[in-house]
Amino acid sequence: MQPHRPAIAVVTPSILTGLGLESILRRIIPMAEVEVYDRFERFAADRPDRFFHYFVASQTFVEHNAFFLERRHKSILLTDGAPQSTLRELHCLDIAQSEEGLVRDILRLHQHAHREGYPDGTAAAYPATHPTHPSARPACDPHGRMTDETVQPSLTQREIDVLRLVVAGLLNKQIAQRLDVALTTVISHRRNLVRKLGIRSVAGLTIYAVTKGYVDAEQLGEQ
């Protein structure tokens, strides 16, 4: 009886990203079945729990965070640039890098799978003889940095309030009016957020806020 082939899903509205990842995954993980979905609804209707990994676009992750956070151990967030330090507890893949970098990082992301094996006793799907295989390396994020999920930045309640309003799409002046504080106070809180979280973009702050439960993705833009 042949072992089950591990299945991998790529969930992204970008056709080019989906096709590119599918090609790379099929080449370096030849035993795997790779399925590409341009909409979450198609993915969710195709027995999603059968997949060993989900490669998920950032916006899709945010919009359907309840599903992916419950399965964060198998979800890989596709980022357009190096993952921010405070997102390292999530598996991330920088799709803006070179193909060589993508191959290296995908292999690193599969390090745990190689060590533990796939469901139903299936052996890891990528070759241990690959020159960049990381089987002997300690646990690290996709860019080789040692992770420490126990270290979390501490935000004040006012910083959380500002974070929620930034994610909701409000400008600094609007946030100041909403919280009844000076504009300079809002700017100071935003600087503190950047310093503590290491995240500058609104997209990155949105993912962080959703992941930590500070905002509900279904309510984004409604505040």
LOTOR-880693 format. One record per residue (C-alpha): chain; residue number from 1; x, y, z. Coordinates in steps of 0.1 Angstrom, whole numbers, m for minus. Layout:
BEGIN
SITE unit pos    c1    c2    c3
SITE    A NUM     X     Y     Z
...
***
This chain:
BEGIN
SITE unit pos    c1    c2    c3
SITE    A   1     0     0     0
SITE    A   2    15    33   m11
SITE    A   3    17    61    15
SITE    A   4    m6    91    12
SITE    A   5    10   120    m7
SITE    A   6    11   151    14
SITE    A   7   m11   179     0
SITE    A   8    m2   216     0
SITE    A   9   m26   244    m7
SITE    A  10   m17   278   m21
SITE    A  11   m44   304   m14
SITE    A  12   m39   337   m31
SITE    A  13   m59   360   m54
SITE    A  14   m27   367   m74
SITE    A  15   m26   343  m104
SITE    A  16    12   349  m109
SITE    A  17    20   343   m73
SITE    A  18     0   311   m73
SITE    A  19    15   297  m104
SITE    A  20    50   306   m94
SITE    A  21    47   290   m60
SITE    A  22    31   259   m75
SITE    A  23    60   255   m99
SITE    A  24    86   258   m72
SITE    A  25    68   235   m48
SITE    A  26    63   208   m74
SITE    A  27   100   210   m83
SITE    A  28   115   208   m48
SITE    A  29    87   187   m32
SITE    A  30    80   162   m60
SITE    A  31    60   139   m38
SITE    A  32    35   165   m28
SITE    A  33     1   173   m43
SITE    A  34    m1   211   m48
SITE    A  35   m34   228   m53
SITE    A  36   m39   265   m61
SITE    A  37   m70   285   m51
SITE    A  38   m77   321   m61
SITE    A  39  m106   324   m36
SITE    A  40  m109   313     0
SITE    A  41  m144   299    m7
SITE    A  42  m131   275   m33
SITE    A  43  m104   264    m9
SITE    A  44  m128   260    20
SITE    A  45  m151   238    m1
SITE    A  46  m123   214   m11
SITE    A  47  m117   196    23
SITE    A  48   m91   220    36
SITE    A  49   m81   200    66
SITE    A  50   m65   174    43
SITE    A  51   m37   198    35
SITE    A  52    m5   196    54
SITE    A  53     4   233    47
SITE    A  54   m15   264    35
SITE    A  55     5   291    18
SITE    A  56   m18   321    23
SITE    A  57   m19   356    10
SITE    A  58   m18   383    37
SITE    A  59   m52   397    29
SITE    A  60   m68   363    28
SITE    A  61   m53   355    61
SITE    A  62   m67   387    76
SITE    A  63  m102   382    61
SITE    A  64  m104   346    73
SITE    A  65   m83   348   104
SITE    A  66  m105   326   126
SITE    A  67   m99   297   102
SITE    A  68   m61   302    98
SITE    A  69   m53   311   134
SITE    A  70   m70   278   145
SITE    A  71   m46   261   121
SITE    A  72   m16   284   125
SITE    A  73     8   254   128
SITE    A  74     2   246    92
SITE    A  75    m5   281    78
SITE    A  76    23   300    61
SITE    A  77    18   337    56
SITE    A  78    29   352    22
SITE    A  79    46   385    28
SITE    A  80    58   411     4
SITE    A  81    92   416    21
SITE    A  82   110   402    51
SITE    A  83    85   393    79
SITE    A  84    83   418   107
SITE    A  85    99   407   140
SITE    A  86    66   406   159
SITE    A  87    51   383   133
SITE    A  88    78   356   137
SITE    A  89    55   334   157
SITE    A  90    37   329   124
SITE    A  91    53   309    96
SITE    A  92    61   335    69
SITE    A  93    75   334    34
SITE    A  94    88   365    16
SITE    A  95    75   362   m19
SITE    A  96    94   394   m30
SITE    A  97   128   377   m29
SITE    A  98   147   358   m55
SITE    A  99   137   322   m65
SITE    A 100   168   309   m49
SITE    A 101   157   326   m16
SITE    A 102   122   312   m20
SITE    A 103   136   276   m24
SITE    A 104   158   280     6
SITE    A 105   131   294    28
SITE    A 106   105   268    17
SITE    A 107   130   241    27
SITE    A 108   135   257    60
SITE    A 109    98   259    66
SITE    A 110    96   221    60
SITE    A 111   123   214    85
SITE    A 112    98   203   112
SITE    A 113    80   182    87
SITE    A 114   112   164    77
SITE    A 115   120   157   114
SITE    A 116    85   147   125
SITE    A 117    71   132    92
SITE    A 118    38   139    75
SITE    A 119     4   126    86
SITE    A 120    m3    89    82
SITE    A 121    34    81    85
SITE    A 122    44    96    52
SITE    A 123    80   106    51
SITE    A 124    90   142    44
SITE    A 125    84   152     8
SITE    A 126   117   170     0
SITE    A 127   150   153    m3
SITE    A 128   174   153    26
SITE    A 129   203   153     1
SITE    A 130   193   188   m12
SITE    A 131   223   210    m7
SITE    A 132   203   236    13
SITE    A 133   185   210    34
SITE    A 134   184   224    70
SITE    A 135   177   192    90
SITE    A 136   206   198   113
SITE    A 137   197   234   121
SITE    A 138   179   245   152
SITE    A 139   144   259   150
SITE    A 140   144   293   133
SITE    A 141   122   316   113
SITE    A 142   122   316    75
SITE    A 143   152   339    75
SITE    A 144   174   319    98
SITE    A 145   168   339   130
SITE    A 146   163   321   162
SITE    A 147   127   325   174
SITE    A 148   115   331   209
SITE    A 149    77   330   211
SITE    A 150    78   337   248
SITE    A 151    89   373   242
SITE    A 152    60   396   235
SITE    A 153    59   434   233
SITE    A 154    38   450   261
SITE    A 155    14   476   248
SITE    A 156    m4   502   269
SITE    A 157   m42   504   266
SITE    A 158   m39   537   248
SITE    A 159   m14   522   223
SITE    A 160   m39   494   217
SITE    A 161   m66   520   211
SITE    A 162   m44   538   186
SITE    A 163   m35   505   169
SITE    A 164   m72   496   165
SITE    A 165   m80   529   149
SITE    A 166   m50   528   126
SITE    A 167   m61   494   114
SITE    A 168   m96   507   109
SITE    A 169   m81   532    84
SITE    A 170   m83   564   104
SITE    A 171   m57   592    99
SITE    A 172   m37   606   128
SITE    A 173   m59   637   129
SITE    A 174   m91   616   130
SITE    A 175   m76   593   157
SITE    A 176   m68   624   178
SITE    A 177  m104   636   175
SITE    A 178  m118   601   182
SITE    A 179   m97   598   214
SITE    A 180   m99   635   223
SITE    A 181   m62   639   226
SITE    A 182   m36   661   209
SITE    A 183   m23   652   175
SITE    A 184    12   650   189
SITE    A 185     1   624   214
SITE    A 186   m12   602   186
SITE    A 187    21   606   167
SITE    A 188    40   596   199
SITE    A 189    18   565   204
SITE    A 190    24   555   168
SITE    A 191    62   559   172
SITE    A 192    60   537   203
SITE    A 193    41   511   182
SITE    A 194    68   511   156
SITE    A 195    95   509   183
SITE    A 196    79   480   202
SITE    A 197    65   460   173
SITE    A 198    90   467   146
SITE    A 199    61   472   121
SITE    A 200    57   503   100
SITE    A 201    31   494    74
SITE    A 202    m7   494    81
SITE    A 203    m9   460    65
SITE    A 204    17   446    90
SITE    A 205    m1   463   119
SITE    A 206   m34   448   107
SITE    A 207   m20   412   106
SITE    A 208    m5   418   141
SITE    A 209   m37   432   155
SITE    A 210   m59   404   141
SITE    A 211   m34   377   152
SITE    A 212   m34   391   188
SITE    A 213   m71   394   189
SITE    A 214   m71   432   192
SITE    A 215   m95   436   162
SITE    A 216  m120   413   145
SITE    A 217  m112   411   107
SITE    A 218  m149   411   100
SITE    A 219  m152   445   115
SITE    A 220  m123   461    97
SITE    A 221  m132   496    84
SITE    A 222  m164   498   104
SITE    A 223  m151   518   133
***
